[in-house]
Amino acid sequence: MIIGSILGFSFVIYVWVMVRVIRYWKSVENERIEPAIRPISLLVVYRNEEGELRELLSAIEGQKVDKTQFELILVNDHSNDNSSNVVDAWRLHSEMQVKHIALSDEKKGKKRGIEEGVKAAEFDTILMCDADCVMGPDWVITMLTTTPAKFTGGPVMFKQRRGLWHSFLQLDFISLIVLGGALIKKNKPVLANGANMLFSKAAFEAVGGYAENHSIASGDDVFLLERFVQEGYDVSFAWRKEAVVRTTPPESLSSFINQRIRWAKKTKFAKGARSNFYIVGLTSFYAIYILSLVSAFITNDLVLWQMFILVFLGKTAIDCLFFSSILPFFEQQKLLKYVVLIQFIHPIYISTIAVLSLFNSYTWKHRKYSHG
């Protein structure tokens, strides 16, 4: 009965968080801010992206920007495929200002690549995406359509794939992006995504870049956001459909697990996430939700089963409300039919990643890591 009561209380917190996120989302739908046009440096760090770079470079070529006020910086993080040749071949026919940098032997990883790219940037405004991304022609100009913040996060979703598995991945990923944007709107920012973010070069250098967390492989996004917040810089989120970037989803279960272990490990090093009521509330609910399910199976307690079923139905209802509110922005309304089905996947996924992140190493960009 004690576990059932705790589950009920944690569910109340879950509902409160979800309703607040929906409210923040709705509050920005009609906001309109004029573009703050300024010179911009687009930075992409790549490693072994031969199969993805052509599509990205084509999307960048199609951006509606003044080419004299725009430069592209590509940083090669020790690729051992044909990625560098793809870039060089494209440069021969491009009219853009392009800087192609190769990291030295003693510098490895995305954070080092970002730091080298920032150093080479001619302009103060730095826009970033990943090498496996695509975007519409108004992406750059839309990311500039925001408040004059020193850090701006942008919406990201996965590229279209069919089937239940990819529908689950898309719903889960979109929910994380919306949560991050809502927390920025609430002025409690803790989540960002390096596949779509904009920041000031001067502010980046002022906060010391990644000097405090080079030992942690990932987290180029959340740690930078955290440093900007700590130093009192304004942060914002680009709530525009035109700002959406599409990235490649994990193509296998093992790659998905590797990705989520990496995300879980970097989050535990983020001080803001550990003290954020929204993040703690959601994490606690899922932990109690899973514990209650396991306890119900072990004890076969009828009262606990009844409470769990009530919470399950309530969670399904609030999740349907949540996704029906946010999916139109991403033009993914068709995914709403999968929300009930993923309720059965979610507990397994959450519990598995939580346990594996405590012990397992992971592979990222063909490198193996045992920490964040």
For each residue, the residues with C-beta under 8 A, 3 or more apart:
1: 4 5 303 304
2: 5 6
3: 6 7 288 291 292 295 304
4: 1 7 8 292 301 303 304 307 308
5: 1 2 8 9
6: 2 3 9 10 288 292
7: 3 4 10 11 288 289 292 307 308 311
8: 4 5 11 12 307 311
9: 5 6 12 13
10: 6 7 13 14 281 284 285 288 289
11: 7 8 14 15 285 289 311 314 315
12: 8 9 15 16
13: 9 10 16 17 281 284 285
14: 10 11 17 18 281 282 285 315 318
15: 11 12 18 19 314 318
16: 12 13 19 20 281
17: 13 14 20 21 278 281 282
18: 14 15 21 22 318 319 321 322
19: 15 16 22 23 318
20: 16 17 23 24 182 186 278
21: 17 18 24 25 178 179 182 278 322
22: 18 19 25 26 321 322 325 326
23: 19 20 26 27
24: 20 21 27 28 181 182 185 186
25: 21 22 28 29 178 181 182 325 326 329
26: 22 23 29 325
27: 23 24 31 185
28: 24 25 31 185 237 239
29: 25 26 239 329
30:
31: 27 28 239
32:
33: 145 146 147
34: 145
35: 141 142 144 145
36: 144 145 146 148
37: 69 141 144
38: 69 123 124 125 144
39: 69 70 122 123 124 125
40: 65 69 70 71 123 125 126 127 140 144
41: 70 71 72 73 121 122 123 125 126 127 201
42: 60 70 71 72 73 127 128 129 140
43: 73 75 114 117 118 121 126 127 128
44: 56 72 73 74 75 128 129 130 131
45: 75 77 110 113 114 117 130 131
46: 49 53 74 75 76 77 79 83 131
47: 76 77 78 79 83 110 131 365 366
48: 79 80 81 83 365 366
49: 46 52 53 56 79 81 83 131 132
50: 53 79 81 82 83 86
51:
52: 49 55 56 131 132 248
53: 46 49 50 56 57 83 86 87 90 131
54: 57 58 86 90
55: 52 58 59 134
56: 44 49 52 53 59 60 129 131 132 133 134
57: 53 54 60 61 86 87 90 94
58: 54 55 61 62
59: 55 56 62 63 133 134 135 136 137 139
60: 42 56 57 63 72 96
61: 57 58 94 96
62: 58 59 137
63: 59 60 70 137 138 139 140 141
64: 137 138 140 141
65: 40 69 70 140 141
66: 69 70
67: 70 95 96 97
68:
69: 37 38 39 40 65 66 123
70: 39 40 41 42 63 65 66 67 96 97 140
71: 40 41 42 96 97 98 99 121 122 123
72: 41 42 44 60 96 97 98 99
73: 41 42 43 44 98 99 101 117 120 121
74: 44 46 87 98 99 100 101
75: 43 44 45 46 101 102 103 113 114 116 117
76: 46 47 79 83 84 87 100 101 102 103
77: 45 46 47 103 108 109 110 112 113 365
78: 47 102 103 108
79: 46 47 48 49 50 76 83 84
80: 48 366
81: 48 49 50
82: 50 85 86
83: 46 47 48 49 50 53 76 79 86 87 131
84: 76 79 87 88 100 102
85: 82 88 89
86: 50 53 54 57 82 83 89 90
87: 53 57 74 76 83 84 90 91 100
88: 84 85 91 92 100
89: 85 86 92 93
90: 53 54 57 86 87 93 94
91: 87 88 94 98 100
92: 88 89
93: 89 90
94: 57 61 90 91 98
95: 67
96: 60 61 67 70 71 72
97: 67 70 71 72
98: 71 72 73 74 91 94
99: 71 72 73 74 120
100: 74 76 84 87 88 91
101: 73 74 75 76 116 117 120
102: 75 76 78 84
103: 75 76 77 78 107 108 112 113 116
104: 107
105:
106:
107: 103 104 112 113 116
108: 77 78 103 112 367
109: 77 112 113 217
110: 45 47 77 113 114 194 218 220 365
111: 114 115 209 210 213 214 220
112: 77 103 107 108 109 115 116 214
113: 45 75 77 103 107 109 110 116 117
114: 43 45 75 110 111 117 118 128 209 210 220
115: 111 112 118 119 209 210
116: 75 101 103 107 112 113 119 120
117: 43 45 73 75 101 113 114 120 121 126
118: 43 114 115 121 126 201 204 205 209
119: 115 116
120: 73 99 101 116 117
121: 41 43 71 73 117 118 124 126 201
122: 39 41 71
123: 38 39 40 41 69 71 126 201
124: 38 39 121 200 201 202
125: 38 39 40 41 144 198 200 201
126: 40 41 43 117 118 121 123 198 199 200 201 204
127: 40 41 42 43 140 143 197 198
128: 42 43 44 114 194 195 196 197 198 199
129: 42 44 56 133 135 195 196 245
130: 44 45 133 194 195 247
131: 44 45 46 47 49 52 53 56 83
132: 49 52 56 247 248
133: 56 59 129 130 195 196 245 246 247 248
134: 55 56 59 159 245 246
135: 59 129 139 244 245 246
136: 59 139 242 244
137: 59 62 63 64
138: 63 64 141 142 242
139: 59 63 135 136 142 143 242 243 244 245
140: 40 42 63 64 65 70 127 143 144
141: 35 37 63 64 65 138 144 145 242
142: 35 138 139 145 238 240 242 243
143: 127 139 140 146 152 154 196 198 238 243
144: 35 36 37 38 40 125 140 141 198
145: 33 34 35 36 141 142 238 240 243
146: 33 36 143 149 152 198 236 237 238
147: 33 234 236
148: 36 234
149: 146 152 233 234 235 236
150: 199 200 203 228 233 234 235
151: 192 197 198 199 200 203 224 225 228 233 234 235 236
152: 143 146 149 197 198 199 235 236 237 238
153: 180 181 184 189 192 193 196 197 225 235 236 237 238
154: 143 193 196 197 198 237 238 243 244 245
155: 177 181 196 237 238 239 240 243 244 245 329 330
156: 173 177 193 195 196 244 245 246 247
157: 170 173 174 177 244 245 246 247 330 332
158: 161 166 169 170 173 246 247 248 249
159: 134 246 247 248 249
160: 246
161: 158 166 169 170 249
162: 166
163: 166 167
164: 167 168 338 341
165: 168 169
166: 158 161 162 163 169 170 249
167: 163 164 170 171 335 338 342
168: 164 165 171 172 338 341 342 345
169: 158 161 165 166 172 173 249 250 256
170: 157 158 161 166 167 173 174 249 332 335
171: 167 168 174 175 323 335 338 339 342
172: 168 169 175 176 342 346 349
173: 156 157 158 169 170 176 177 249
174: 157 170 171 177 178 326 327 330 332
175: 171 172 178 179 322 323 326
176: 172 173 179 180 191
177: 155 156 157 173 174 180 181 193
178: 21 25 174 175 181 182 326
179: 21 175 176 182 183 191 278 282
180: 153 176 177 183 184 189 190 191 192 193 237
181: 24 25 153 155 177 178 184 185 237 239
182: 20 21 24 25 178 179 185 186
183: 179 180 186 188 189 190 191 276 278
184: 153 180 181 187 188 189 235 236 237
185: 24 27 28 181 182 237
186: 20 24 182 183 278
187: 184
188: 183 184 276 277 278
189: 153 180 183 184 192 225 229 235 272
190: 180 183 222 225 226 270 272 273 276 279
191: 176 179 180 183 222 225 273 279
192: 151 153 180 189 197 221 222 224 225
193: 153 154 156 177 180 196 197 221
194: 110 128 130 197 220 221
195: 128 129 130 133 156 245 247
196: 128 129 133 143 153 154 155 156 193 238 243 244 245
197: 127 128 151 152 153 154 192 193 194 221 224 225
198: 125 126 127 128 143 144 146 151 152 154 238
199: 126 128 150 151 152 203 204 224 228
200: 124 125 126 150 151 203 204 233
201: 41 118 121 123 124 125 126 204 205
202: 124 205 206
203: 150 151 199 200 206 207 228 231 233
204: 118 126 199 200 201 207 209 224
205: 118 201 202 208 209
206: 202 203 231
207: 203 204 224 227 228 230 231 233
208: 205 211 212 227
209: 111 114 115 118 204 205 224
210: 111 114 115 213 214 220 223 224
211: 208 214
212: 208 223 227
213: 111 210 216 219 223 269
214: 111 112 210 211
215: 371
216: 213 219 223 265 266 269 371 372
217: 109 262 364 367 369 371 372
218: 110 262 263 265 266 364 372
219: 213 216 222 223 266 269 270 372
220: 110 111 114 194 210 223 224
221: 192 193 194 197 224 225
222: 190 191 192 219 225 226 266 267 270 272 273
223: 210 212 213 216 219 220 226 227 266 269 270
224: 151 192 197 199 204 207 209 210 220 221 227 228
225: 151 153 189 190 191 192 197 221 222 228 229 235
226: 190 222 223 229 230 270 271 272
227: 207 208 212 223 224 230 231
228: 150 151 199 203 207 224 225 231 233 235
229: 189 225 226 232 233 235 272
230: 207 226 227
231: 203 206 207 227 228
232: 229
233: 149 150 151 200 203 207 228 229
234: 147 148 149 150 151
235: 149 150 151 152 153 184 189 225 228 229
236: 146 147 149 151 152 153 184
237: 28 146 152 153 154 155 180 181 184 185
238: 142 143 145 146 152 153 154 155 196 198 243
239: 28 29 31 155 181 243
240: 142 145 155 243 244
241: 244 329 330 331
242: 136 138 139 141 142
243: 139 142 143 145 154 155 196 238 239 240
244: 135 136 139 154 155 156 157 196 240 241 330
245: 129 133 134 135 139 154 155 156 157 195 196
246: 133 134 135 156 157 158 159 160
247: 130 132 133 156 157 158 159 195
248: 52 132 133 158 159 251
249: 158 159 161 166 169 170 173
250: 169 253 255 256 258 259
251: 248 255
252: 255 256
253: 250 256 257
254: 257 258
255: 250 251 252 258 259
256: 169 250 252 253 259 260
257: 253 254 260 261 352 353 356 362
258: 250 254 255 261 262 362 363 364
259: 250 255 256 262 263
260: 256 257 263 264 349 353 357
261: 257 258 264 265 353 356 357 360 362
262: 217 218 258 259 265 266 362 364 369 372
263: 218 259 260 266 267
264: 260 261 267 268 353 354 357
265: 216 218 261 262 268 269 357 362 371 372
266: 216 218 219 222 223 262 263 269 270 372
267: 222 263 264 270 273
268: 264 265 273 274 357 372
269: 213 216 219 223 265 266 372
270: 190 219 222 223 226 266 267 273 274
271: 226 274 275
272: 189 190 222 226 229 275 276
273: 190 191 222 267 268 270 276 279
274: 268 270 271 279 280
275: 271 272 280
276: 183 188 190 272 273 279 280
277: 188 280 281
278: 17 20 21 179 183 186 188 281 282
279: 190 191 273 274 276 282 283
280: 274 275 276 277 283 284
281: 10 13 14 16 17 277 278 284 285
282: 14 17 179 278 279 285 286
283: 279 280 286 287
284: 10 13 280 281 287 288
285: 10 11 13 14 281 282 288 289
286: 282 283 289 290 347 350 354
287: 283 284 290 291 354
288: 3 6 7 10 284 285 291 292
289: 7 10 11 285 286 292 293 311 315 347
290: 286 287 293 294 347 350 351
291: 3 287 288 294 295
292: 3 4 6 7 288 289 295 296 304 307 308 311
293: 289 290 296 297 308 347
294: 290 291 297 298
295: 3 291 292 298 299 301 304
296: 292 293 299 300 301 304 305 308
297: 293 294 300
298: 294 295
299: 295 296 304
300: 296 297 305
301: 4 295 296 304 305
302: 305 306
303: 1 4 306 307
304: 1 3 4 292 295 296 299 301 307 308
305: 296 300 301 302 308 309
306: 302 303 309 310
307: 4 7 8 292 303 304 310 311
308: 4 7 292 293 296 304 305 311 312
309: 305 306 312 313
310: 306 307 313 314
311: 7 8 11 289 292 307 308 314 315
312: 308 309 315 316 343
313: 309 310 316 317
314: 11 15 310 311 317 318
315: 11 14 289 311 312 318 319 343
316: 312 313 319 320 339 340 343
317: 313 314 320 321
318: 14 15 18 19 314 315 321 322
319: 18 315 316 322 323 339 343
320: 316 317 323 324 336 339 340
321: 18 22 317 318 324 325
322: 18 21 22 175 318 319 325 326
323: 171 175 319 320 326 327 335 336 339
324: 320 321 327 333 336
325: 22 25 26 321 322 328
326: 22 25 174 175 178 322 323 329 330
327: 174 323 324 330 331 332 333 335 336
328: 325 331 333
329: 25 29 155 241 326
330: 155 157 174 241 244 326 327
331: 241 327 328
332: 157 170 174 327 335
333: 324 327 328 336
334: 337
335: 167 170 171 323 327 332 338 339
336: 320 323 324 327 333 339
337: 334 340
338: 164 167 168 171 335 341 342
339: 171 316 319 320 323 335 336 342 343
340: 316 320 337 343
341: 164 168 338 344 345
342: 167 168 171 172 338 339 345 346
343: 312 315 316 319 339 340 346
344: 341 347 348
345: 168 341 342 348 349
346: 172 342 343 349 350
347: 286 289 290 293 344 350 351
348: 344 345 351 352
349: 172 260 345 346 352 353
350: 286 290 346 347 353 354
351: 290 347 348 354 355
352: 257 348 349 355 356
353: 257 260 261 264 349 350 356 357
354: 264 286 287 350 351 357 358
355: 351 352 358 359
356: 257 261 352 353 359 360
357: 260 261 264 265 268 353 354 360
358: 354 355
359: 355 356
360: 261 356 357
361: 368 369 370
362: 257 258 261 262 265 368 369
363: 258 366 367 368 369
364: 217 218 258 262 367 369
365: 47 48 77 110
366: 47 48 80 363
367: 108 217 363 364
368: 361 362 363
369: 217 262 361 362 363 364 372
370: 361
371: 215 216 217 265
372: 216 217 218 219 262 265 266 268 269 369
